Every structure is written in structure tokens, then in C-alpha cells.
Amino acid sequence: MNSGHLVIDDKFRILNEYKHKLSPTGQPGVGDAFLKWVLNNQANPTRCTRVELSPRPEDPRDFEEFPRDESLSGFDPSDRKFVAVSCAHPDTPHILQATDSKWWGLKEELANRGVRVHFLCPEHIEELHKRKSGM
């Protein structure tokens, strides 16, 4: 938030998901503070870039920009917008992932397709993934 740049989609899909799960007042947690920052900076081109996504006709939660790979066929449809945004941007920016352990189990498949995921707390997310997947 101090020096980075955020890439979001053109139809507010990502922003609406954040708004559904977080408080735009910026309180009480770090996720809420992040949402407030996004709302305040979404139109500032030095802080945010919007990319256009092409929804697939058979499922509007899937996108032409999402990698077509059998190993990713089970990827959560509600999370495909994040991958699609990264893939649609010419620099393929990293995706920051904090708490969703499903991403951990697909990190190699995503990396093989050029999608770079940076886990903010890798030890925690790995442990959570192991517990949830019964490993």
C-alpha cells in the first residue's frame, strides 16, 4: 500500500468480492484497511491499473485469460478472476495470497503456466492446506 501497484479487473469483480468480505471503513483488520486503500486509489493510475477480462460464454466466472490446462480444471471458479487479471496484464504481476489454502495445492501448476503467487505467510498456509486436505 505504501509503494506498490495493484492490478484489478475492468468490471469491479475483484473489488466487489473484497467489498463482500471486508469493511470499507478500514476497520477492524488489515484486510479492511487494504479495501479502504483500494477504494481510495482505484482511479489513480499511479497506484492501480484496470485490465479487461473476457468472460467465457458458458460460465461468467471463467475467463479467456485463465490458462487452459487440465491440471487447473478444478481451480475455484470464484478465484479465476485473480489469475485472469494477472495473465491479462503484460507484466503478469504476482498474486498476493494470504489465507486461501486451496491456492497452495496448485502453486506448481500455476507457476508452470507463468502465474506467480506470493504467499504472505507460507508456513501458515502450507499447514492449513495440509490440515484441510488430510495430508
NORNORTA-V923189 format. One record per pair of residues at least 24 apart in sequence whose ideal C-beta (glycine too) atoms are under 10 Angstrom apart, sorted by the first residue. I is the first residue (numbers start at 1). GAP is how many residues later the second one is. If there is no record, write none. Layout:
i = <I & I>
gap = <GAP & GAP>
This chain:
i = <1 & 1 & 1 & 1 & 1 & 1 & 1 & 1 & 1 & 2 & 3 & 4 & 4 & 4 & 4 & 4 & 4 & 5 & 5 & 5 & 5 & 5 & 5 & 5 & 5 & 5 & 6 & 6 & 6 & 6 & 6 & 6 & 6 & 6 & 6 & 6 & 6 & 6 & 6 & 7 & 7 & 7 & 7 & 7 & 7 & 7 & 7 & 7 & 7 & 7 & 7 & 7 & 7 & 8 & 8 & 8 & 8 & 8 & 8 & 8 & 8 & 8 & 9 & 9 & 9 & 9 & 9 & 9 & 9 & 9 & 9 & 9 & 9 & 10 & 10 & 10 & 10 & 10 & 10 & 11 & 11 & 11 & 11 & 11 & 11 & 12 & 12 & 13 & 13 & 13 & 13 & 13 & 13 & 13 & 13 & 13 & 13 & 13 & 14 & 14 & 14 & 14 & 14 & 14 & 14 & 14 & 15 & 15 & 15 & 15 & 16 & 17 & 17 & 17 & 17 & 30 & 30 & 31 & 31 & 34 & 34 & 49 & 49 & 49 & 49 & 49 & 50 & 50 & 50 & 51 & 51 & 51 & 51 & 51 & 51 & 51 & 51 & 52 & 52 & 53 & 53 & 53 & 53 & 53 & 53 & 54 & 54 & 55 & 55 & 55 & 56 & 56 & 63 & 63 & 64 & 65 & 66 & 66 & 67 & 67 & 67 & 67 & 67 & 67 & 68 & 69 & 69 & 69 & 69 & 70 & 71 & 71 & 71 & 71 & 71 & 71 & 72 & 72 & 72 & 72 & 72 & 72 & 74 & 74 & 74 & 74 & 75 & 75 & 75 & 75 & 75 & 76 & 76 & 76 & 76 & 79 & 79 & 82 & 82 & 83 & 83 & 83 & 83 & 84 & 86 & 86 & 86 & 86 & 86 & 87 & 87 & 87 & 92 & 93 & 94 & 95 & 96 & 97 & 97 & 97 & 98 & 98 & 99 & 99 & 99 & 100 & 100 & 100 & 101 & 101 & 101 & 101 & 101 & 101 & 101 & 101 & 101 & 102 & 102 & 102 & 102 & 103 & 104 & 104 & 104 & 104 & 104 & 105 & 105 & 105 & 105 & 105>
gap = <29 & 32 & 33 & 35 & 36 & 37 & 39 & 40 & 46 & 35 & 44 & 33 & 43 & 44 & 89 & 90 & 92 & 36 & 39 & 40 & 41 & 42 & 43 & 44 & 86 & 88 & 28 & 31 & 32 & 35 & 36 & 38 & 41 & 42 & 43 & 44 & 79 & 87 & 90 & 41 & 42 & 43 & 44 & 75 & 78 & 79 & 81 & 82 & 84 & 85 & 86 & 87 & 88 & 30 & 34 & 40 & 41 & 42 & 43 & 73 & 74 & 77 & 41 & 42 & 43 & 44 & 54 & 56 & 72 & 73 & 75 & 76 & 79 & 40 & 41 & 42 & 43 & 75 & 78 & 39 & 41 & 42 & 44 & 49 & 70 & 30 & 38 & 40 & 42 & 47 & 48 & 50 & 65 & 67 & 68 & 69 & 71 & 72 & 24 & 28 & 36 & 39 & 67 & 68 & 70 & 71 & 24 & 27 & 33 & 35 & 65 & 61 & 62 & 64 & 65 & 68 & 90 & 67 & 68 & 62 & 64 & 36 & 40 & 41 & 42 & 44 & 35 & 38 & 39 & 33 & 34 & 35 & 36 & 37 & 38 & 39 & 42 & 33 & 36 & 27 & 28 & 31 & 32 & 34 & 35 & 30 & 34 & 25 & 26 & 29 & 24 & 28 & 24 & 25 & 24 & 24 & 47 & 49 & 42 & 43 & 45 & 46 & 47 & 48 & 45 & 40 & 41 & 43 & 44 & 39 & 35 & 37 & 38 & 39 & 41 & 42 & 34 & 37 & 38 & 40 & 41 & 43 & 28 & 31 & 32 & 35 & 27 & 28 & 31 & 34 & 35 & 24 & 26 & 27 & 30 & 24 & 27 & 33 & 35 & 27 & 30 & 32 & 34 & 31 & 24 & 28 & 29 & 30 & 31 & 26 & 27 & 28 & 24 & 25 & 24 & 24 & 24 & 24 & 25 & 28 & 26 & 27 & 25 & 26 & 29 & 25 & 28 & 29 & 24 & 25 & 26 & 27 & 28 & 29 & 30 & 31 & 32 & 26 & 27 & 30 & 31 & 26 & 24 & 25 & 26 & 28 & 29 & 24 & 25 & 27 & 28 & 30>
